[in-house]
Amino acid sequence: MKNRLRVLRAERNWSQADLAQRLEVSRQSVNAIETGKFDPSLPLAFKLARLFGATIEQIFSDESES
Amino acid sequence: MACTSNNPAQRRFFYRFAVAMLLYAAALVLSILGFVHYRPTGVLAYLLAVLPALPIFVMLAVIGVYLAEETDEFVRNLQIQALLGGIGGTLAVVSVWGFLEDLAHVRRLDLLLVYPLFWVFVGISTVVVRLRYR
């Protein structure tokens, strides 16, 4: 699944560690989600959406749709 | 399992696991000493013989509790994959060895080696899984 996490993070000048701290997960988790190696659960996706003030669809996109 | 120092669930896991290992060591010593000094028979012999296995049940339960307590879903996913690798590797080796015992008459595998073997495979799987997600 593609995502805009890296861009959203850069807009706020957050490091992966900063985002991890806000999400209460490890930096490795943020890296794995950001690089598309791990798809977050719905609760974590909602948490990310809330954090960035966006909808899940604005952050994540299904690669098969594009 | 890899430890992230700021992960409370992993810290609790390692503490509980260490306690279970100490219990195992104590139970093993108690069991051996019991057999050496008292040469028990019947039910008592069975009970004393299985005593060191009880902390192993505790260790397995500690793993289950850890997986339930781990709030970082990515880390939990890695640990589950590593544990599955451990289970799969152990079952594969034991199955192959079983056929070798029956058909090729190789040396009988000491069943006490199965549990340490599981952890060896968990260790190998942990490295492989971590490399995959690096």
N, CA and C atoms of all chains as a GROMACS GRO file, in nm:
protein
  600
    1MET      N    1   0.084  -0.119   0.000
    1MET     CA    2   0.000   0.000   0.000
    1MET      C    3   0.089   0.126   0.000
    2LYS      N    4   0.058   0.218  -0.091
    2LYS     CA    5   0.138   0.342  -0.098
    2LYS      C    6   0.088   0.439   0.009
    3ASN      N    7   0.175   0.528   0.051
    3ASN     CA    8   0.131   0.627   0.150
    3ASN      C    9   0.211   0.756   0.137
    4ARG      N   10   0.159   0.860   0.199
    4ARG     CA   11   0.221   0.992   0.194
    4ARG      C   12   0.285   1.031   0.326
    5LEU      N   13   0.318   0.930   0.404
    5LEU     CA   14   0.370   0.958   0.538
    5LEU      C   15   0.498   1.042   0.536
    6ARG      N   16   0.589   1.005   0.444
    6ARG     CA   17   0.717   1.075   0.441
    6ARG      C   18   0.696   1.226   0.413
    7VAL      N   19   0.604   1.255   0.319
    7VAL     CA   20   0.574   1.394   0.283
    7VAL      C   21   0.508   1.468   0.401
    8LEU      N   22   0.409   1.402   0.459
    8LEU     CA   23   0.337   1.464   0.571
    8LEU      C   24   0.430   1.490   0.690
    9ARG      N   25   0.520   1.396   0.707
    9ARG     CA   26   0.617   1.410   0.818
    9ARG      C   27   0.713   1.525   0.788
   10ALA      N   28   0.758   1.533   0.663
   10ALA     CA   29   0.852   1.638   0.623
   10ALA      C   30   0.788   1.777   0.636
   11GLU      N   31   0.657   1.784   0.604
   11GLU     CA   32   0.586   1.913   0.614
   11GLU      C   33   0.588   1.965   0.758
   12ARG      N   34   0.589   1.873   0.850
   12ARG     CA   35   0.589   1.912   0.993
   12ARG      C   36   0.728   1.909   1.054
   13ASN      N   37   0.825   1.875   0.970
   13ASN     CA   38   0.964   1.868   1.016
   13ASN      C   39   0.982   1.765   1.129
   14TRP      N   40   0.909   1.653   1.118
   14TRP     CA   41   0.919   1.548   1.218
   14TRP      C   42   1.013   1.440   1.168
   15SER      N   43   1.092   1.387   1.257
   15SER     CA   44   1.173   1.270   1.222
   15SER      C   45   1.086   1.145   1.240
   16GLN      N   46   1.135   1.031   1.195
   16GLN     CA   47   1.060   0.906   1.217
   16GLN      C   48   1.042   0.881   1.367
   17ALA      N   49   1.146   0.917   1.443
   17ALA     CA   50   1.139   0.896   1.589
   17ALA      C   51   1.031   0.985   1.650
   18ASP      N   52   1.020   1.110   1.599
   18ASP     CA   53   0.916   1.202   1.650
   18ASP      C   54   0.777   1.144   1.626
   19LEU      N   55   0.756   1.096   1.504
   19LEU     CA   56   0.626   1.038   1.469
   19LEU      C   57   0.598   0.912   1.553
   20ALA      N   58   0.703   0.832   1.568
   20ALA     CA   59   0.689   0.708   1.648
   20ALA      C   60   0.646   0.741   1.790
   21GLN      N   61   0.707   0.845   1.845
   21GLN     CA   62   0.674   0.885   1.983
   21GLN      C   63   0.527   0.929   1.992
   22ARG      N   64   0.483   1.004   1.892
   22ARG     CA   65   0.344   1.052   1.892
   22ARG      C   66   0.244   0.936   1.875
   23LEU      N   67   0.287   0.835   1.799
   23LEU     CA   68   0.198   0.719   1.776
   23LEU      C   69   0.211   0.613   1.885
   24GLU      N   70   0.312   0.630   1.970
   24GLU     CA   71   0.344   0.531   2.075
   24GLU      C   72   0.380   0.395   2.015
   25VAL      N   73   0.461   0.400   1.909
   25VAL     CA   74   0.514   0.276   1.849
   25VAL      C   75   0.665   0.295   1.832
   26SER      N   76   0.733   0.189   1.784
   26SER     CA   77   0.877   0.200   1.765
   26SER      C   78   0.909   0.274   1.634
   27ARG      N   79   1.032   0.328   1.626
   27ARG     CA   80   1.073   0.395   1.503
   27ARG      C   81   1.074   0.296   1.387
   28GLN      N   82   1.108   0.170   1.417
   28GLN     CA   83   1.109   0.066   1.314
   28GLN      C   84   0.969   0.048   1.253
   29SER      N   85   0.868   0.064   1.337
   29SER     CA   86   0.730   0.050   1.289
   29SER      C   87   0.698   0.161   1.188
   30VAL      N   88   0.736   0.283   1.225
   30VAL     CA   89   0.711   0.397   1.136
   30VAL      C   90   0.784   0.375   1.004
   31ASN      N   91   0.910   0.332   1.013
   31ASN     CA   92   0.989   0.308   0.891
   31ASN      C   93   0.925   0.200   0.804
   32ALA      N   94   0.877   0.092   0.868
   32ALA     CA   95   0.817  -0.018   0.792
   32ALA      C   96   0.687   0.027   0.724
   33ILE      N   97   0.609   0.111   0.792
   33ILE     CA   98   0.484   0.160   0.732
   33ILE      C   99   0.517   0.257   0.618
   34GLU      N  100   0.611   0.346   0.647
   34GLU     CA  101   0.648   0.448   0.548
   34GLU      C  102   0.702   0.388   0.418
   35THR      N  103   0.779   0.282   0.431
   35THR     CA  104   0.839   0.220   0.313
   35THR      C  105   0.746   0.117   0.248
   36GLY      N  106   0.624   0.104   0.304
   36GLY     CA  107   0.525   0.013   0.245
   36GLY      C  108   0.550  -0.134   0.274
   37LYS      N  109   0.641  -0.161   0.369
   37LYS     CA  110   0.669  -0.302   0.401
   37LYS      C  111   0.568  -0.358   0.499
   38PHE      N  112   0.498  -0.270   0.568
   38PHE     CA  113   0.400  -0.314   0.667
   38PHE      C  114   0.276  -0.225   0.658
   39ASP      N  115   0.162  -0.288   0.643
   39ASP     CA  116   0.036  -0.212   0.639
   39ASP      C  117  -0.023  -0.205   0.780
   40PRO      N  118  -0.048  -0.083   0.828
   40PRO     CA  119  -0.100  -0.071   0.965
   40PRO      C  120  -0.244  -0.121   0.976
   41SER      N  121  -0.282  -0.155   1.098
   41SER     CA  122  -0.421  -0.194   1.123
   41SER      C  123  -0.509  -0.070   1.110
   42LEU      N  124  -0.639  -0.091   1.107
   42LEU     CA  125  -0.731   0.023   1.099
   42LEU      C  126  -0.716   0.119   1.219
   43PRO      N  127  -0.708   0.065   1.344
   43PRO     CA  128  -0.691   0.159   1.456
   43PRO      C  129  -0.566   0.246   1.442
   44LEU      N  130  -0.455   0.188   1.396
   44LEU     CA  131  -0.332   0.266   1.381
   44LEU      C  132  -0.346   0.364   1.264
   45ALA      N  133  -0.413   0.320   1.158
   45ALA     CA  134  -0.435   0.409   1.042
   45ALA      C  135  -0.521   0.530   1.084
   46PHE      N  136  -0.623   0.505   1.167
   46PHE     CA  137  -0.707   0.615   1.217
   46PHE      C  138  -0.626   0.710   1.306
   47LYS      N  139  -0.537   0.650   1.386
   47LYS     CA  140  -0.453   0.730   1.474
   47LYS      C  141  -0.363   0.822   1.391
   48LEU      N  142  -0.307   0.766   1.284
   48LEU     CA  143  -0.223   0.845   1.194
   48LEU      C  144  -0.305   0.957   1.129
   49ALA      N  145  -0.426   0.921   1.086
   49ALA     CA  146  -0.512   1.020   1.020
   49ALA      C  147  -0.544   1.135   1.116
   50ARG      N  148  -0.578   1.100   1.239
   50ARG     CA  149  -0.609   1.203   1.339
   50ARG      C  150  -0.489   1.294   1.363
   51LEU      N  151  -0.371   1.230   1.371
   51LEU     CA  152  -0.248   1.303   1.399
   51LEU      C  153  -0.217   1.405   1.290
   52PHE      N  154  -0.242   1.366   1.165
   52PHE     CA  155  -0.212   1.455   1.053
   52PHE      C  156  -0.334   1.537   1.010
   53GLY      N  157  -0.445   1.521   1.080
   53GLY     CA  158  -0.566   1.596   1.045
   53GLY      C  159  -0.614   1.565   0.905
   54ALA      N  160  -0.605   1.440   0.866
   54ALA     CA  161  -0.644   1.400   0.731
   54ALA      C  162  -0.730   1.275   0.740
   55THR      N  163  -0.782   1.234   0.626
   55THR     CA  164  -0.856   1.106   0.623
   55THR      C  165  -0.756   0.995   0.589
   56ILE      N  166  -0.797   0.872   0.618
   56ILE     CA  167  -0.709   0.758   0.586
   56ILE      C  168  -0.678   0.756   0.436
   57GLU      N  169  -0.781   0.786   0.354
   57GLU     CA  170  -0.761   0.784   0.208
   57GLU      C  171  -0.663   0.890   0.161
   58GLN      N  172  -0.653   0.999   0.237
   58GLN     CA  173  -0.558   1.104   0.199
   58GLN      C  174  -0.414   1.063   0.231
   59ILE      N  175  -0.399   0.966   0.319
   59ILE     CA  176  -0.264   0.920   0.357
   59ILE      C  177  -0.226   0.793   0.282
   60PHE      N  178  -0.320   0.701   0.275
   60PHE     CA  179  -0.292   0.571   0.212
   60PHE      C  180  -0.370   0.556   0.082
   61SER      N  181  -0.308   0.488  -0.014
   61SER     CA  182  -0.380   0.457  -0.137
   61SER      C  183  -0.348   0.315  -0.178
   62ASP      N  184  -0.451   0.247  -0.227
   62ASP     CA  185  -0.434   0.109  -0.269
   62ASP      C  186  -0.363   0.107  -0.404
   63GLU      N  187  -0.249   0.040  -0.409
   63GLU     CA  188  -0.169   0.038  -0.533
   63GLU      C  189  -0.245  -0.023  -0.650
   64SER      N  190  -0.336  -0.119  -0.619
   64SER     CA  191  -0.409  -0.186  -0.726
   64SER      C  192  -0.509  -0.092  -0.795
   65GLU      N  193  -0.544   0.018  -0.726
   65GLU     CA  194  -0.640   0.113  -0.783
   65GLU      C  195  -0.574   0.207  -0.883
   66SER      N  196  -0.442   0.230  -0.866
   66SER     CA  197  -0.375   0.329  -0.951
   66SER      C  198  -0.330   0.268  -1.084
   67MET      N  199   1.410  -1.331   2.091
   67MET     CA  200   1.336  -1.209   2.062
   67MET      C  201   1.424  -1.088   2.087
   68ALA      N  202   1.413  -0.994   1.998
   68ALA     CA  203   1.496  -0.876   2.012
   68ALA      C  204   1.435  -0.780   2.113
   69CYS      N  205   1.519  -0.715   2.188
   69CYS     CA  206   1.469  -0.625   2.292
   69CYS      C  207   1.487  -0.479   2.253
   70THR      N  208   1.379  -0.402   2.260
   70THR     CA  209   1.389  -0.258   2.244
   70THR      C  210   1.377  -0.203   2.384
   71SER      N  211   1.481  -0.138   2.433
   71SER     CA  212   1.488  -0.101   2.573
   71SER      C  213   1.371  -0.015   2.620
   72ASN      N  214   1.313   0.068   2.527
   72ASN     CA  215   1.204   0.154   2.571
   72ASN      C  216   1.066   0.091   2.548
   73ASN      N  217   1.065  -0.039   2.525
   73ASN     CA  218   0.938  -0.109   2.505
   73ASN      C  219   0.900  -0.178   2.636
   74PRO      N  220   0.799  -0.127   2.707
   74PRO     CA  221   0.764  -0.182   2.839
   74PRO      C  222   0.722  -0.328   2.833
   75ALA      N  223   0.650  -0.367   2.727
   75ALA     CA  224   0.605  -0.507   2.717
   75ALA      C  225   0.725  -0.601   2.705
   76GLN      N  226   0.827  -0.559   2.630
   76GLN     CA  227   0.946  -0.643   2.615
   76GLN      C  228   1.026  -0.649   2.744
   77ARG      N  229   1.030  -0.535   2.814
   77ARG     CA  230   1.101  -0.536   2.944
   77ARG      C  231   1.034  -0.632   3.040
   78ARG      N  232   0.901  -0.629   3.044
   78ARG     CA  233   0.827  -0.721   3.132
   78ARG      C  234   0.850  -0.865   3.088
   79PHE      N  235   0.853  -0.888   2.955
   79PHE     CA  236   0.876  -1.022   2.903
   79PHE      C  237   1.011  -1.076   2.951
   80PHE      N  238   1.115  -0.997   2.934
   80PHE     CA  239   1.248  -1.046   2.971
   80PHE      C  240   1.259  -1.070   3.122
   81TYR      N  241   1.196  -0.985   3.202
   81TYR     CA  242   1.197  -1.004   3.347
   81TYR      C  243   1.126  -1.135   3.384
   82ARG      N  244   1.005  -1.152   3.329
   82ARG     CA  245   0.927  -1.273   3.361
   82ARG      C  246   0.998  -1.399   3.311
   83PHE      N  247   1.058  -1.387   3.192
   83PHE     CA  248   1.126  -1.504   3.135
   83PHE      C  249   1.248  -1.540   3.220
   84ALA      N  250   1.319  -1.440   3.268
   84ALA     CA  251   1.436  -1.465   3.353
   84ALA      C  252   1.393  -1.535   3.482
   85VAL      N  253   1.281  -1.490   3.539
   85VAL     CA  254   1.229  -1.554   3.661
   85VAL      C  255   1.194  -1.701   3.631
   86ALA      N  256   1.129  -1.725   3.518
   86ALA     CA  257   1.091  -1.862   3.480
   86ALA      C  258   1.215  -1.948   3.460
   87MET      N  259   1.322  -1.890   3.405
   87MET     CA  260   1.446  -1.966   3.385
   87MET      C  261   1.511  -2.001   3.519
   88LEU      N  262   1.505  -1.907   3.612
   88LEU     CA  263   1.558  -1.935   3.746
   88LEU      C  264   1.477  -2.047   3.812
   89LEU      N  265   1.345  -2.041   3.795
   89LEU     CA  266   1.258  -2.147   3.849
   89LEU      C  267   1.295  -2.282   3.786
   90TYR      N  268   1.325  -2.278   3.656
   90TYR     CA  269   1.363  -2.400   3.585
   90TYR      C  270   1.491  -2.458   3.645
   91ALA      N  271   1.590  -2.371   3.664
   91ALA     CA  272   1.718  -2.416   3.720
   91ALA      C  273   1.696  -2.476   3.859
   92ALA      N  274   1.614  -2.408   3.940
   92ALA     CA  275   1.588  -2.456   4.077
   92ALA      C  276   1.515  -2.590   4.073
   93ALA      N  277   1.415  -2.601   3.985
   93ALA     CA  278   1.337  -2.725   3.975
   93ALA      C  279   1.424  -2.840   3.926
   94LEU      N  280   1.514  -2.809   3.834
   94LEU     CA  281   1.603  -2.913   3.781
   94LEU      C  282   1.696  -2.966   3.891
   95VAL      N  283   1.754  -2.874   3.966
   95VAL     CA  284   1.844  -2.913   4.075
   95VAL      C  285   1.767  -2.996   4.178
   96LEU      N  286   1.647  -2.947   4.213
   96LEU     CA  287   1.563  -3.016   4.312
   96LEU      C  288   1.528  -3.157   4.265
   97SER      N  289   1.495  -3.168   4.139
   97SER     CA  290   1.456  -3.298   4.083
   97SER      C  291   1.575  -3.396   4.084
   98ILE      N  292   1.690  -3.348   4.039
   98ILE     CA  293   1.809  -3.435   4.034
   98ILE      C  294   1.850  -3.478   4.175
   99LEU      N  295   1.853  -3.379   4.266
   99LEU     CA  296   1.890  -3.410   4.405
   99LEU      C  297   1.791  -3.509   4.467
  100GLY      N  298   1.663  -3.489   4.436
  100GLY     CA  299   1.559  -3.578   4.487
  100GLY      C  300   1.583  -3.722   4.442
  101PHE      N  301   1.616  -3.738   4.315
  101PHE     CA  302   1.640  -3.873   4.263
  101PHE      C  303   1.768  -3.934   4.319
  102VAL      N  304   1.873  -3.850   4.332
  102VAL     CA  305   2.002  -3.900   4.382
  102VAL      C  306   1.990  -3.943   4.528
  103HIS      N  307   1.926  -3.859   4.609
  103HIS     CA  308   1.924  -3.885   4.754
  103HIS      C  309   1.811  -3.977   4.801
  104TYR      N  310   1.693  -3.968   4.734
  104TYR     CA  311   1.578  -4.041   4.788
  104TYR      C  312   1.530  -4.157   4.699
  105ARG      N  313   1.582  -4.164   4.578
  105ARG     CA  314   1.542  -4.269   4.482
  105ARG      C  315   1.391  -4.296   4.490
  106PRO      N  316   1.310  -4.195   4.459
  106PRO     CA  317   1.165  -4.212   4.471
  106PRO      C  318   1.111  -4.313   4.369
  107THR      N  319   0.997  -4.370   4.401
  107THR     CA  320   0.932  -4.464   4.308
  107THR      C  321   0.785  -4.425   4.293
  108GLY      N  322   0.719  -4.486   4.197
  108GLY     CA  323   0.575  -4.465   4.178
  108GLY      C  324   0.541  -4.323   4.140
  109VAL      N  325   0.429  -4.276   4.195
  109VAL     CA  326   0.376  -4.143   4.160
  109VAL      C  327   0.477  -4.034   4.193
  110LEU      N  328   0.545  -4.048   4.306
  110LEU     CA  329   0.642  -3.947   4.349
  110LEU      C  330   0.754  -3.933   4.246
  111ALA      N  331   0.797  -4.045   4.190
  111ALA     CA  332   0.903  -4.043   4.087
  111ALA      C  333   0.855  -3.967   3.964
  112TYR      N  334   0.728  -3.993   3.925
  112TYR     CA  335   0.673  -3.922   3.808
  112TYR      C  336   0.665  -3.771   3.836
  113LEU      N  337   0.616  -3.737   3.955
  113LEU     CA  338   0.600  -3.596   3.990
  113LEU      C  339   0.735  -3.524   3.992
  114LEU      N  340   0.833  -3.591   4.053
  114LEU     CA  341   0.966  -3.530   4.063
  114LEU      C  342   1.032  -3.519   3.925
  115ALA      N  343   1.003  -3.616   3.839
  115ALA     CA  344   1.062  -3.615   3.704
  115ALA      C  345   1.007  -3.502   3.618
  116VAL      N  346   0.877  -3.473   3.633
  116VAL     CA  347   0.818  -3.368   3.549
  116VAL      C  348   0.831  -3.228   3.610
  117LEU      N  349   0.884  -3.222   3.731
  117LEU     CA  350   0.896  -3.092   3.800
  117LEU      C  351   0.969  -2.986   3.715
  118PRO      N  352   1.084  -3.019   3.652
  118PRO     CA  353   1.153  -2.916   3.572
  118PRO      C  354   1.076  -2.872   3.447
  119ALA      N  355   0.977  -2.952   3.408
  119ALA     CA  356   0.899  -2.915   3.288
  119ALA      C  357   0.799  -2.805   3.321
  120LEU      N  358   0.759  -2.794   3.448
  120LEU     CA  359   0.657  -2.694   3.484
  120LEU      C  360   0.701  -2.551   3.453
  121PRO      N  361   0.827  -2.513   3.488
  121PRO     CA  362   0.870  -2.376   3.451
  121PRO      C  363   0.874  -2.354   3.300
  122ILE      N  364   0.889  -2.462   3.224
  122ILE     CA  365   0.886  -2.448   3.077
  122ILE      C  366   0.745  -2.406   3.034
  123PHE      N  367   0.642  -2.463   3.100
  123PHE     CA  368   0.505  -2.419   3.072
  123PHE      C  369   0.492  -2.269   3.103
  124VAL      N  370   0.556  -2.230   3.215
  124VAL     CA  371   0.550  -2.087   3.254
  124VAL      C  372   0.615  -2.001   3.144
  125MET      N  373   0.732  -2.047   3.093
  125MET     CA  374   0.801  -1.972   2.986
  125MET      C  375   0.709  -1.956   2.865
  126LEU      N  376   0.640  -2.064   2.827
  126LEU     CA  377   0.551  -2.058   2.711
  126LEU      C  378   0.434  -1.963   2.738
  127ALA      N  379   0.386  -1.966   2.861
  127ALA     CA  380   0.276  -1.875   2.898
  127ALA      C  381   0.325  -1.730   2.895
  128VAL      N  382   0.450  -1.709   2.936
  128VAL     CA  383   0.509  -1.574   2.936
  128VAL      C  384   0.513  -1.519   2.793
  129ILE      N  385   0.541  -1.606   2.697
  129ILE     CA  386   0.542  -1.564   2.556
  129ILE      C  387   0.401  -1.518   2.516
  130GLY      N  388   0.300  -1.598   2.555
  130GLY     CA  389   0.161  -1.564   2.522
  130GLY      C  390   0.120  -1.432   2.585
  131VAL      N  391   0.158  -1.412   2.710
  131VAL     CA  392   0.124  -1.287   2.780
  131VAL      C  393   0.192  -1.170   2.709
  132TYR      N  394   0.318  -1.191   2.670
  132TYR     CA  395   0.391  -1.083   2.601
  132TYR      C  396   0.318  -1.043   2.471
  133LEU      N  397   0.280  -1.144   2.394
  133LEU     CA  398   0.213  -1.114   2.266
  133LEU      C  399   0.081  -1.039   2.290
  134ALA      N  400   0.014  -1.073   2.400
  134ALA     CA  401  -0.112  -1.005   2.433
  134ALA      C  402  -0.085  -0.861   2.480
  135GLU      N  403   0.029  -0.840   2.544
  135GLU     CA  404   0.058  -0.708   2.601
  135GLU      C  405   0.130  -0.613   2.504
  136GLU      N  406   0.190  -0.670   2.399
  136GLU     CA  407   0.266  -0.587   2.306
  136GLU      C  408   0.171  -0.495   2.229
  137THR      N  409   0.188  -0.365   2.248
  137THR     CA  410   0.097  -0.270   2.185
  137THR      C  411   0.146  -0.224   2.048
  138ASP      N  412   0.275  -0.247   2.019
  138ASP     CA  413   0.330  -0.209   1.889
  138ASP      C  414   0.302  -0.323   1.791
  139GLU      N  415   0.203  -0.301   1.704
  139GLU     CA  416   0.159  -0.413   1.619
  139GLU      C  417   0.266  -0.462   1.522
  140PHE      N  418   0.355  -0.373   1.478
  140PHE     CA  419   0.462  -0.415   1.387
  140PHE      C  420   0.560  -0.506   1.461
  141VAL      N  421   0.598  -0.466   1.580
  141VAL     CA  422   0.690  -0.547   1.662
  141VAL      C  423   0.625  -0.682   1.694
  142ARG      N  424   0.495  -0.679   1.728
  142ARG     CA  425   0.424  -0.804   1.757
  142ARG      C  426   0.424  -0.895   1.635
  143ASN      N  427   0.405  -0.834   1.518
  143ASN     CA  428   0.407  -0.909   1.393
  143ASN      C  429   0.544  -0.977   1.373
  144LEU      N  430   0.651  -0.902   1.399
  144LEU     CA  431   0.786  -0.959   1.384
  144LEU      C  432   0.806  -1.076   1.480
  145GLN      N  433   0.762  -1.058   1.604
  145GLN     CA  434   0.781  -1.163   1.705
  145GLN      C  435   0.701  -1.288   1.669
  146ILE      N  436   0.580  -1.268   1.620
  146ILE     CA  437   0.497  -1.383   1.580
  146ILE      C  438   0.564  -1.458   1.465
  147GLN      N  439   0.617  -1.382   1.369
  147GLN     CA  440   0.686  -1.447   1.257
  147GLN      C  441   0.808  -1.525   1.306
  148ALA      N  442   0.882  -1.466   1.401
  148ALA     CA  443   1.001  -1.534   1.454
  148ALA      C  444   0.961  -1.661   1.529
  149LEU      N  445   0.851  -1.652   1.607
  149LEU     CA  446   0.804  -1.770   1.680
  149LEU      C  447   0.755  -1.878   1.584
  150LEU      N  448   0.685  -1.836   1.478
  150LEU     CA  449   0.640  -1.935   1.378
  150LEU      C  450   0.760  -2.001   1.311
  151GLY      N  451   0.864  -1.922   1.285
  151GLY     CA  452   0.987  -1.978   1.230
  151GLY      C  453   1.047  -2.080   1.324
  152GLY      N  454   1.043  -2.048   1.454
  152GLY     CA  455   1.095  -2.140   1.555
  152GLY      C  456   1.016  -2.270   1.560
  153ILE      N  457   0.885  -2.257   1.556
  153ILE     CA  458   0.799  -2.376   1.558
  153ILE      C  459   0.819  -2.459   1.432
  154GLY      N  460   0.818  -2.390   1.318
  154GLY     CA  461   0.834  -2.460   1.190
  154GLY      C  462   0.968  -2.530   1.178
  155GLY      N  463   1.074  -2.459   1.215
  155GLY     CA  464   1.209  -2.516   1.208
  155GLY      C  465   1.221  -2.639   1.297
  156THR      N  466   1.168  -2.628   1.419
  156THR     CA  467   1.176  -2.739   1.514
  156THR      C  468   1.098  -2.860   1.462
  157LEU      N  469   0.975  -2.835   1.415
  157LEU     CA  470   0.893  -2.946   1.363
  157LEU      C  471   0.962  -3.011   1.243
  158ALA      N  472   1.023  -2.931   1.158
  158ALA     CA  473   1.090  -2.985   1.039
  158ALA      C  474   1.206  -3.075   1.081
  159VAL      N  475   1.291  -3.026   1.172
  159VAL     CA  476   1.408  -3.104   1.214
  159VAL      C  477   1.365  -3.233   1.284
  160VAL      N  478   1.266  -3.220   1.374
  160VAL     CA  479   1.222  -3.338   1.450
  160VAL      C  480   1.159  -3.442   1.357
  161SER      N  481   1.082  -3.395   1.258
  161SER     CA  482   1.020  -3.489   1.163
  161SER      C  483   1.126  -3.561   1.081
  162VAL      N  484   1.221  -3.484   1.029
  162VAL     CA  485   1.329  -3.546   0.949
  162VAL      C  486   1.406  -3.645   1.035
  163TRP      N  487   1.438  -3.603   1.158
  163TRP     CA  488   1.514  -3.690   1.247
  163TRP      C  489   1.436  -3.818   1.280
  164GLY      N  490   1.305  -3.803   1.294
  164GLY     CA  491   1.220  -3.919   1.322
  164GLY      C  492   1.230  -4.024   1.212
  165PHE      N  493   1.224  -3.979   1.089
  165PHE     CA  494   1.237  -4.073   0.976
  165PHE      C  495   1.378  -4.134   0.972
  166LEU      N  496   1.478  -4.049   1.002
  166LEU     CA  497   1.615  -4.101   1.003
  166LEU      C  498   1.632  -4.208   1.112
  167GLU      N  499   1.568  -4.186   1.227
  167GLU     CA  500   1.575  -4.285   1.335
  167GLU      C  501   1.511  -4.416   1.292
  168ASP      N  502   1.390  -4.403   1.236
  168ASP     CA  503   1.314  -4.524   1.201
  168ASP      C  504   1.374  -4.601   1.084
  169LEU      N  505   1.418  -4.527   0.983
  169LEU     CA  506   1.459  -4.595   0.860
  169LEU      C  507   1.611  -4.608   0.845
  170ALA      N  508   1.684  -4.506   0.889
  170ALA     CA  509   1.830  -4.512   0.870
  170ALA      C  510   1.902  -4.547   1.000
  171HIS      N  511   1.823  -4.564   1.107
  171HIS     CA  512   1.878  -4.607   1.237
  171HIS      C  513   1.987  -4.514   1.290
  172VAL      N  514   1.964  -4.382   1.271
  172VAL     CA  515   2.059  -4.287   1.330
  172VAL      C  516   2.033  -4.280   1.481
  173ARG      N  517   2.123  -4.212   1.550
  173ARG     CA  518   2.114  -4.204   1.696
  173ARG      C  519   1.980  -4.140   1.738
  174ARG      N  520   1.918  -4.191   1.844
  174ARG     CA  521   1.789  -4.139   1.890
  174ARG      C  522   1.805  -3.996   1.942
  175LEU      N  523   1.714  -3.911   1.902
  175LEU     CA  524   1.718  -3.771   1.946
  175LEU      C  525   1.665  -3.760   2.089
  176ASP      N  526   1.744  -3.698   2.174
  176ASP     CA  527   1.702  -3.676   2.311
  176ASP      C  528   1.590  -3.570   2.309
  177LEU      N  529   1.472  -3.606   2.357
  177LEU     CA  530   1.357  -3.514   2.350
  177LEU      C  531   1.380  -3.384   2.429
  178LEU      N  532   1.473  -3.390   2.524
  178LEU     CA  533   1.503  -3.269   2.601
  178LEU      C  534   1.567  -3.161   2.513
  179LEU      N  535   1.618  -3.204   2.396
  179LEU     CA  536   1.682  -3.107   2.306
  179LEU      C  537   1.580  -3.028   2.223
  180VAL      N  538   1.455  -3.076   2.221
  180VAL     CA  539   1.354  -3.013   2.135
  180VAL      C  540   1.328  -2.867   2.175
  181TYR      N  541   1.314  -2.845   2.305
  181TYR     CA  542   1.283  -2.708   2.351
  181TYR      C  543   1.398  -2.610   2.323
  182PRO      N  544   1.524  -2.646   2.358
  182PRO     CA  545   1.634  -2.556   2.321
  182PRO      C  546   1.644  -2.535   2.169
  183LEU      N  547   1.614  -2.644   2.094
  183LEU     CA  548   1.616  -2.635   1.948
  183LEU      C  549   1.516  -2.530   1.898
  184PHE      N  550   1.399  -2.528   1.962
  184PHE     CA  551   1.296  -2.430   1.928
  184PHE      C  552   1.352  -2.289   1.943
  185TRP      N  553   1.424  -2.263   2.052
  185TRP     CA  554   1.477  -2.128   2.075
  185TRP      C  555   1.590  -2.095   1.979
  186VAL      N  556   1.666  -2.198   1.938
  186VAL     CA  557   1.770  -2.174   1.836
  186VAL      C  558   1.704  -2.125   1.708
  187PHE      N  559   1.595  -2.192   1.669
  187PHE     CA  560   1.526  -2.152   1.546
  187PHE      C  561   1.456  -2.017   1.562
  188VAL      N  562   1.407  -1.988   1.682
  188VAL     CA  563   1.348  -1.855   1.706
  188VAL      C  564   1.456  -1.748   1.686
  189GLY      N  565   1.576  -1.776   1.737
  189GLY     CA  566   1.687  -1.682   1.721
  189GLY      C  567   1.722  -1.660   1.576
  190ILE      N  568   1.733  -1.769   1.501
  190ILE     CA  569   1.765  -1.758   1.357
  190ILE      C  570   1.654  -1.681   1.285
  191SER      N  571   1.529  -1.717   1.316
  191SER     CA  572   1.415  -1.651   1.251
  191SER      C  573   1.411  -1.502   1.283
  192THR      N  574   1.444  -1.468   1.408
  192THR     CA  575   1.444  -1.326   1.447
  192THR      C  576   1.540  -1.247   1.359
  193VAL      N  577   1.659  -1.304   1.336
  193VAL     CA  578   1.759  -1.236   1.252
  193VAL      C  579   1.706  -1.222   1.109
  194VAL      N  580   1.652  -1.331   1.056
  194VAL     CA  581   1.601  -1.331   0.918
  194VAL      C  582   1.487  -1.229   0.902
  195VAL      N  583   1.393  -1.231   0.998
  195VAL     CA  584   1.277  -1.141   0.991
  195VAL      C  585   1.322  -0.995   1.001
  196ARG      N  586   1.417  -0.968   1.094
  196ARG     CA  587   1.467  -0.831   1.111
  196ARG      C  588   1.535  -0.782   0.984
  197LEU      N  589   1.611  -0.871   0.918
  197LEU     CA  590   1.680  -0.834   0.795
  197LEU      C  591   1.579  -0.802   0.684
  198ARG      N  592   1.469  -0.879   0.682
  198ARG     CA  593   1.368  -0.858   0.579
  198ARG      C  594   1.303  -0.719   0.589
  199TYR      N  595   1.286  -0.672   0.713
  199TYR     CA  596   1.217  -0.545   0.734
  199TYR      C  597   1.312  -0.428   0.758
  200ARG      N  598   1.441  -0.453   0.738
  200ARG     CA  599   1.538  -0.346   0.768
  200ARG      C  600   1.524  -0.230   0.669
   0.00000   0.00000   0.00000
